[in-house]
């Protein structure tokens, strides 16, 4: 049973330092100020969401009973899972029983890819014993892309394989949206596989390698907020299923090459607009090979609308072939394509959507025994954006040094964009055409001040109390923060009080790498967006001259020191006089 866990809303706050979102909006130019968001949104740090996706080029359950299955096979398998709370609850596939995500209490994102997984005599939702070319990744903490490759295997009668490979990546930090790459990614590749004495075989050259890719992405909305998308893409290579007694089923999908995969995607923008989309191309041919003849039982262009239920073929009802199957005690039923359908166990709500799809499913029986349950092109996706659309903000920090300043002295404000060198670690996009403004005001009392210096070419408008940096260039994640410094002096006659300073930053997103995928197209028009962040610092405290500071040579101790020096001088004088009169 598939299970999904939500979290409670996490709130963060500080005493004197607050962060505010100014959102993500389409940019007319690099210097455009962000407008108000068109609809409500929740900062990424506080958002509640979950998403998952899984795909298998082939799933096979062989010799299945009520208690267990002789063999569960997942070929070219991928899975991803992301939860803003955590991944402490394991997730299994409701259709196949395959374990998609183990319990990971410390993680928010998980990706997995495997060339081949085989479970022998296991109940559902149990990790397979044989996992070849398997790669797993979770975050946080962030780690590199994981790739595992298994070269040719030859175990006669059990398993032979050409190349089995898995790729996995996860990019999740709660501090900033992981824009420019998937939150989680999994890929499984398989070529030249034969399992259990050719019960299932994958034929073809390396260019016909079977592949499934699962991913979850933040996708830019037109109003500047972000939604979520989960998707699966699959390349189907020719498959042969040995039914015994000289019978086999041949499955091929012509036209489904590297540039034309089958893709299933679910998307929620967080404003109540949800979509479920299937892209299916090529011509599916399914042939039954008997000792007497080869019969095409399905030959259909997948662009043809097959209806919600798809094309159902009962091979036992076919002329000649049906009589042969029935005579051998074999039952064979195919369901081809159809329309994606919702997953009953997935959460529902105004911003939730799910989808499941099989290119084909085949049930083979021998008498009362279920010999095989085969799914080719198995895909599932789901998105639940419970707290609505997501806003992405740049974390900005500001400090005053010193935090307490006496009238007649000076201090420095420093703005850091972003707050630290690691805070944007989950993003593969640069901040471009960075612009900042800084508004200086009085929080309490009536202190006065004078701007002495401004770094990085900033200009000060005394009438509005605003400093402006029109273009601070580009920032690459991982580099040291851009440090803007403002030198300020407080006149000796200033009254006591507290100053307040608010910095606002806007930036574009550009040079997105796509992360493990190498392309950033799945994230929408994010490179035409402007994101922003702000920080308000209530500091420094200004004290009037002569108050609130440690002694510096004046104060109540001075008379005592002076009296001590006079007494010492008098004693010394008397001693010297006595010495002169008594040589």
KADA-V619576 format. One line per field, one symbol per residue. ss: DSSP state (~ for helix, > for strand, _ for the rest). phi: phi as a letter, one per 40 degrees, with the letter a starting at -180 (. if undefined). A space follows every 50 residues. Layout:
ss=???
phi=???
This chain:
ss=________________>>>>>>>>>>_______________>>~~~___> >>>>>>>>>>>>>>____>>>>>>>>>>>>>>>___>___>>______>> >__>____>>>>>>>>>>>>>>_______>>>>>>>>>>______>>>>> __>>>___>>>_>>>>>>>>_____________>>>>>>>>__>>____> >>___~~~_>>>>>>>>>>>_____>>>>>>>>>>___>>>>>>__>>>> >>>>_______>>>>>>>_____>>>>>>___>>>>>>>____>>>>>>> >_________>>>>~~~___~~~~~~~__>>>>>>>____>_________ _>>>>>>>>>>>>>>>__>>>>>>>>>>>>>>>>_____>>_>__>>>>> >__>>>___>>>>>>>>____________>>>>>>>>>>>>>>>>____> >>>>____>>>____>>>>_____>______>>>>>>>>_______>>>> >>>>>>>>>>____~~~___~~~__~~~>>>>>>>>>>>>>>>_______ _______~~~~~~~~~~~~~~~~~~~~~~~~__
phi=.cbbbbbcccbbabcbbbbbcbgbbdbcacccccccccacabdddbcbaa aaaaaacabbbbfbbccabdabbbbfbaababaccabcccbbcccbgccc accbdcbbbababacabbbbgbccfbcccbbbgbbbaaacccaccbbbbb cdbabdgbabacbbabbaaababccadccgaccaaaabbaagcbbffgdb bbbhcccbdcabbbabbcbcccchcbbbbbabbbbbcdbbbccgfgbabb babcgcbdcaccbbababcgbgbbbbbbbbbgbcbbbcbbdcabbccaab ccccccgdcgcbbccccccgccccccccgbbabbbbfgbdbcccccdbic bbaaababdabbbbbbgccccabbbbgcaaaabbbccgdbbbbccbbabb bccbbcdgbbabcbbbbccacbcbccbbbccbfcbabbbbabcagacbab ccabcfgcbbbccbgbbbbcacgbbbdhcddcbbbbcbbbdcccccibcb abbbbbacbafccggccgbbcccgcccbbbbaaaabbciccbbcdgbgbc dbhbhcccdccccccccccccccccccccccbc
